[in-house]
Amino acid sequence: MKATESTITQLKRFFNKISQKFPYADEPVIMTDIHLSVSQDTGELLAFDDNDNEITRCVVDQWINSKEQDFYTSIAGILREVLKEMSDVVDNLCILKPYSFILENDDREHFAELYLVDSDIRIIGGDLMNGLDDDLNKFLDDLLKE
C-alpha cells in the first residue's frame, strides 16, 4: 500500500498531537513505550501510554475497510517513514529515554517495534535483537573450532 498525501498529513498531525502531550519539562515522564493501535475496519489509529491511557486518536481515511492481506506490514512501513521524517519531533518528547513506538493490531497484540529513541541512538524498524540467534550460533561455532 502506498500512502496518499492526505494519509501522510494525517499521520504527521497525529504525531504532533503526541508531542504536544509531552512538552519540555524539568523532569521527563516515566514511560517506556507509546503503543499505536490500528483498526483495519475503521481506519482508527490510537496512541496509548504504558498504562493504556489514551494519548490521542485519528481516523486514516485510506485505511478504512482495507482488505489488504499484509495490512499491518504495509502500515508499519508507512508509520516508520513518517516517524523517521519527524525525528526532530519524536526524538525530543519529554519522556524518560529509552522509549519506543510500538504497533499493535486490532486485538492490541504487539505487531512490530517501529522506532526506538535512546540518548545516543535511534533504531528505526525491525527488532532490536534481529539476527541475534545467527550471530550467537556463529560465535559459538567459531569458539568451538578453537
C-alpha positions in Angstrom: 0.0 0.0 0.0 1.3 3.4 -0.9 0.3 6.2 1.4 -1.5 9.1 -0.1 -0.5 12.7 0.6 -3.6 13.0 2.8 -2.6 10.0 4.9 0.9 11.4 5.4 -0.6 14.7 6.5 -3.0 12.9 8.9 -0.1 10.9 10.4 2.1 14.0 10.9 -0.8 15.7 12.6 -1.2 12.6 14.8 2.5 12.5 15.9 2.4 16.3 16.5 -0.5 15.8 18.9 1.5 13.2 20.7 4.4 15.6 21.0 2.1 18.3 22.4 1.2 15.9 25.3 4.8 15.6 26.2 6.3 19.1 26.1 9.6 20.1 27.7 9.6 19.8 31.4 12.3 19.7 34.1 11.5 16.1 34.8 10.6 13.7 32.0 7.6 11.5 32.2 8.5 7.9 33.2 7.1 5.8 30.4 8.8 3.2 28.2 6.6 2.9 25.1 3.9 4.6 23.1 1.6 2.0 21.8 -0.1 2.6 18.4 -3.2 0.6 17.8 -4.8 0.4 14.3 -8.2 -0.9 13.3 -8.3 -2.3 9.7 -12.1 -2.0 9.7 -12.5 1.6 10.9 -9.1 3.1 10.0 -8.8 4.4 13.5 -5.3 5.0 14.8 -4.9 5.4 18.6 -1.9 6.1 20.8 -1.7 4.8 24.3 0.8 5.1 27.2 2.1 2.2 29.2 -1.0 2.3 31.4 -3.4 2.1 28.5 -4.4 5.7 28.9 -5.3 7.2 25.5 -2.9 9.9 24.3 -4.7 10.8 21.0 -6.5 9.3 18.1 -7.4 9.9 14.5 -9.1 8.1 11.6 -6.9 7.5 8.5 -9.4 7.5 5.6 -7.2 5.4 3.3 -7.2 2.6 5.9 -11.0 2.3 6.4 -12.2 -1.2 5.4 -8.8 -2.1 4.0 -8.9 -5.7 2.6 -5.1 -6.0 2.2 -3.7 -9.3 3.5 -0.5 -7.6 4.7 -2.2 -4.6 6.1 -0.2 -4.3 9.3 3.1 -4.9 7.4 2.2 -2.1 5.0 1.2 0.4 7.6 4.2 -0.4 9.7 6.4 0.7 6.8 4.3 3.9 6.4 4.5 4.7 10.1 8.2 4.1 10.2 8.8 6.5 7.3 6.7 9.2 8.9 8.5 8.7 12.3 11.8 8.9 10.5 10.8 12.1 8.7 9.6 13.6 12.0 12.6 12.5 14.0 13.3 16.1 15.3 9.8 15.9 16.9 9.6 12.3 18.1 13.2 12.2 19.4 12.6 15.0 21.8 9.5 14.1 23.7 9.8 14.7 27.4 9.7 11.0 28.2 12.5 9.2 30.1 14.7 7.5 27.5 14.8 4.9 26.1 11.2 4.8 24.7 9.7 3.1 21.7 6.8 3.4 19.3 5.1 0.0 19.2 2.5 -1.0 16.6 -0.3 -3.3 17.8 -3.1 -5.0 15.9 -6.9 -4.8 16.4 -6.6 -7.1 19.4 -3.9 -4.8 21.0 -1.3 -7.5 20.5 2.3 -6.5 19.7 2.9 -6.5 15.9 6.1 -4.5 15.4 8.5 -2.1 17.1 8.6 0.9 14.8 11.0 3.3 16.3 13.3 3.3 19.4 14.7 6.5 20.9 17.6 6.4 23.3 20.1 9.1 24.4 22.6 8.4 21.6 20.8 6.1 19.2 17.7 5.8 17.1 16.6 2.4 15.8 14.0 2.5 13.0 12.1 -0.6 12.4 12.9 -4.2 13.0 13.6 -6.0 16.2 16.4 -4.8 18.5 17.7 -8.4 18.6 17.2 -9.1 14.9 19.7 -11.8 13.8 20.9 -12.3 17.3 20.5 -16.1 17.1 22.5 -16.3 13.9 25.3 -14.2 15.5 25.4 -16.3 18.6 25.4 -19.5 16.6 28.3 -18.3 14.5 30.2 -17.1 17.6 29.6 -20.5 19.3 30.8 -22.4 16.2 33.9 -20.2 16.0 34.6 -20.7 19.7 34.2 -24.5 19.5 36.6 -24.7 16.5 39.4 -23.2 18.6 
